[in-house]
Amino acid sequence: MKANNDILKIKKTDIHACFFASDDLKYPDGSSPMLFEDYKVLCEENNIGVSLLTAEMRTEGGHLCQANEDIILLAREKGFPVRFLSSVDPRFALNRASTDLSHFINYYKELGSEGVGCIYSNISVDSNMSMNLYDHAKKCGLSVFLEIGFDTGKGLIDDISLSGLENAVKAFPEVNFVICFADTVSGEKLGKAVENVYALFDKYGNIFMQLPEASNDNNCAVKPELVKKYSNKLLFGTGKVIREKEFFTGRYLDGLYASESLTEEEYCNICCKNAEKVFASGR
């Protein structure tokens, strides 16, 4: 067994950090949005050393919408290191597949953006507008971070086989794609989707995935033997937007390392090293 000090010496990089300026506007079920103070606790509990801030810039499925400027200013106000993703909706500026999205991507890149995303748009993952975004990400030399929700009304739309995602990954081999699944996808459906991502790992070098939440409902999506096998393709991310919602993935990952189900190299890859492959500053 690994000692706790062995775990603590390896800081995690959170590729999907979220927090809001206020918790006054609750979710319909009465739960509270994450504040900076809540996120600090999450960092302490999960030994997070680097955080990649993500704007909750949702045109569907969200009531607390943030612009990129909101998260940059909020982080500065709190004295938090500003490392962020630039959220660029494929439908920006006239809702056309011919829009010059490099105009927006390069603006945020100059401010220090580490990648493009997280893209939550409820359109097909390989629609003409989505493919236009990936093309401009390629021109700007940035990875893209995508949230897939299938037909739940939240996140990019694809079929369970991820044929649309494969079309995109295959069409843009120069672009690194980082995938996560919307919190509306769980259980057997999430398990099947993750299996199909693993199949894409075997075929393409430019696709990565945020390790799915390790709750009891999602056991089929985080099988230890597969986490180990694909440890060079998985990344740690919280993606937590609701204060009261439990987060299990950090403890699960630590447990795999403590029990020596993961080697130190495999654990490091998931915790932080793989992020360097997709961050603009690490490439």
N, C-alpha and C positions, 0 to 999 in steps of 0.2 A: 504493500500500500504506500502511496505517496503521502508525505506529510503536508499539512496545511501551508507551511512556508514554501513548499515546492509549487503549490498552486498560486499563491499570492505573488510570487516573483514574476509571473507571466501576466502582464496587463492585457486586458481585452480591448479591442477596437470595436465600437458600436457603429455599424454602418447605417443604422436606421433610427437615429435619435429624434425624439419628438417632445416638445413642451410648449405651453401656451402662456400668454401674458396674464390671463385671468381665468378663474374657475367659476365666475358668476353665472354664466349660461350653462346649465347642466345638460346632460344628455336626457332624452325623453324618459328613460327608466330611473332618473334621479342620480345616476353616477356622475362623477366629477372629472373634468379634463385635467390632464397632467400639468402641473406647474413646474417651474425651474427647481424649486425646493424638493418636489417629488422626484424629479429626475436625478438630483444629486444623491438622494437616498438610494435610488436604483443603481447608480454608479458605484456607491460604496458596497452595496450588497453583492454586486457582480464583478467587482474588481476591474472596472472600466477605466482605462487611461486616456483613450482618444475617442471623441464623439463626432460623428458626421451628422450634422443637423439637417433635417428634412422638413420642408414646408408642407403643411397639410393643405395644399392648394387644390382642393377637390371641387369640381363643378357638379359632381354627383355624389350623393351619399355623405356629405359632410355639412355641418352647420357652423363650425369654427374654422373658417377659411383663412389661411395665411398666405401672404406673398413672400417671395424670397427676401425682400427688404425687411419684412417683419422679423424673420428669424435672425438675420444678421444684426439688426438693431437690438433685439432682445438679448442675444448672446453678449453683445458688447456692454449693454447696460448691466448685465449680471457679472461681468468680468470673466466670461467663459470663453475659452479659445474658439475662434471662429473658423471652423472647418465645416463646409456645407455642400449640399448638392443643389444645383440650380434646377428648379422645377420649371420645365418648359412644356406646356401643353401642345400636342401636335396640331391643335386647332387655333393656335395663336394667330392673330392678324389675318382676318378675313376667312378663316376656316377653309383653307385651300391646301391642296397637296403640292402647290408650287411656291408656298411662302418661304422666304429666306429666313429660316430659323437660326442660321449661323449668326445673324444680327443679334439675337437674344443670347444665344449660348456663349458667344465670345465676350459679350458684355460682362456676364457673370464669371466667366473664366478669368478675366482680368482682375476681378475682385477676390479670386482665390477658390472658385468652385472646383471641387474634386471630381465631379461627374455630372451627368444629366439625369434628373429624376427627383424623387421617385415619381414615375409616370402612372397616374391613377385613372386616366381618361377611360370612360366607358364606351370605347370603340374597339374595333377588331385590332388585334396585336399586329396583324400584317396588312391593315388597310393602307390605302395610298398615302394618307396623312401620317400614319405611324412610320411607314417606310421612308417618307421624306424626312422625318425627325432623325431616324437612324443615319440617313445619308449625311445630314448636317453634323451629327455627332462625330461621324467619321472624318469629315472635313476639319472639324475643330480638335480632333485628337482626344475625345473624351469617351469614357464608358457610359452606358445607359443602364439605369436601375428601373426595373419594371415591376409593377404589382398586377398580378393576374387574378381576376375574380370570376371568370367564366360568365355565367348568365345571372349573377346575383345582383346586378345593378351597381356594382362597386368594383372598379378595376378594369383592366383591359380584358377584352373578350377573346376566348379561344375555345376549341373543343378539348375534351379531356385527353386526347392523344397529343395535344400541343403541336398540331401540324402547322398552325400559323406561326408559332414561335420558331419552329424549325425553319420555316421559310425565311424569317428575318435573320436568324443566326447564320444560315447558309448564304444569304445574299450579301451579308456584311462581315466577312471573316476578319476584317481589320478592327471591328468594334467588339469590345468586351460587353457581354450582356449579363447583368446581375438580376436574378429573378427572386421575387418573393410572392407569396399568395395572400390574398385578402383574408381578413379574419372571419369572413363569411364562408370560407372554405375550410372544412375540417373533416375528421373521421375518415371513412373509407374513400371519399372523394379526394381528400387531400393526399391520402396514402397512394392512390393510383396516380395522381398528378405528379407526385414526387418520384415515383417509379419511372415515369416517362421523362422527367428531367435527368435522372441517372442514365437513362438510355441515350439522351442527347450528350451527356458528359462523355460517353464512350465513343461518340462520333465526331464531336467538335471541340476544339481547344479554346473557344472564345465564349464559353458559357459558364457562369458561376451561380450559386444559389445561397440565399440567406437560410441558415439552418432553421427549419420550422419549429414553432413553439412546441416544447416537449411536455404537453399536458396529457392527462390520461386518455383524452379523446383522440389524440394524435400519435399514439404509440406506434402505429403502423408506418408513420412517416419518418420516424427517427430511430430506426433499428440500429443498435450499436455496431453491428458488423458492416452496415452500409455507410454509417458515419465514418468509420475507420477507412473503408475502401476508398471513399471519395473525399478524404480529408484535405486533399489539395485543391478542392473545388468549392468547399463550403465556407461560409463567412458567418460571423456572429453579429446579430442585430437584435435590438429590443422591439422597436416598432410599437411601443406601448403608449397609447394616447388616453387611457382611462385609469385614473388613480387606483380605484378599487380592484382592478383586474390583476390577478396573480401572474407572475412571470416565472417560469420554471426552467427556461433553457440554460441559463448560466449555471445553475446548480447541477443540472443534468450533465452538462459538458464537463464540469469540474469532477463529477462523480466518475465519469468514464476515465478521466486521467488519473484520479486517485486510486481507482481499482486496477490501473494499468491495462485497461481495455484500449486506451490510446497511448502511443508513445509520446515523449516530449515533443518530438518534431511534428507529429500529427496534431497534437493539442495546440501547439504554437501556430500551425498553419491556419486552423479554424479561428483561433482567438484573434490573430493579428497579421500574420504573414501574408495570407491570401489577399487581404485588403490592399497591401502594397502593390499587388499586381493590377489592381483596377483603379486605384486612386491616381489622379493626374500627377500628384507630387511624387508618386512612387515609381512612375514609369519612365 
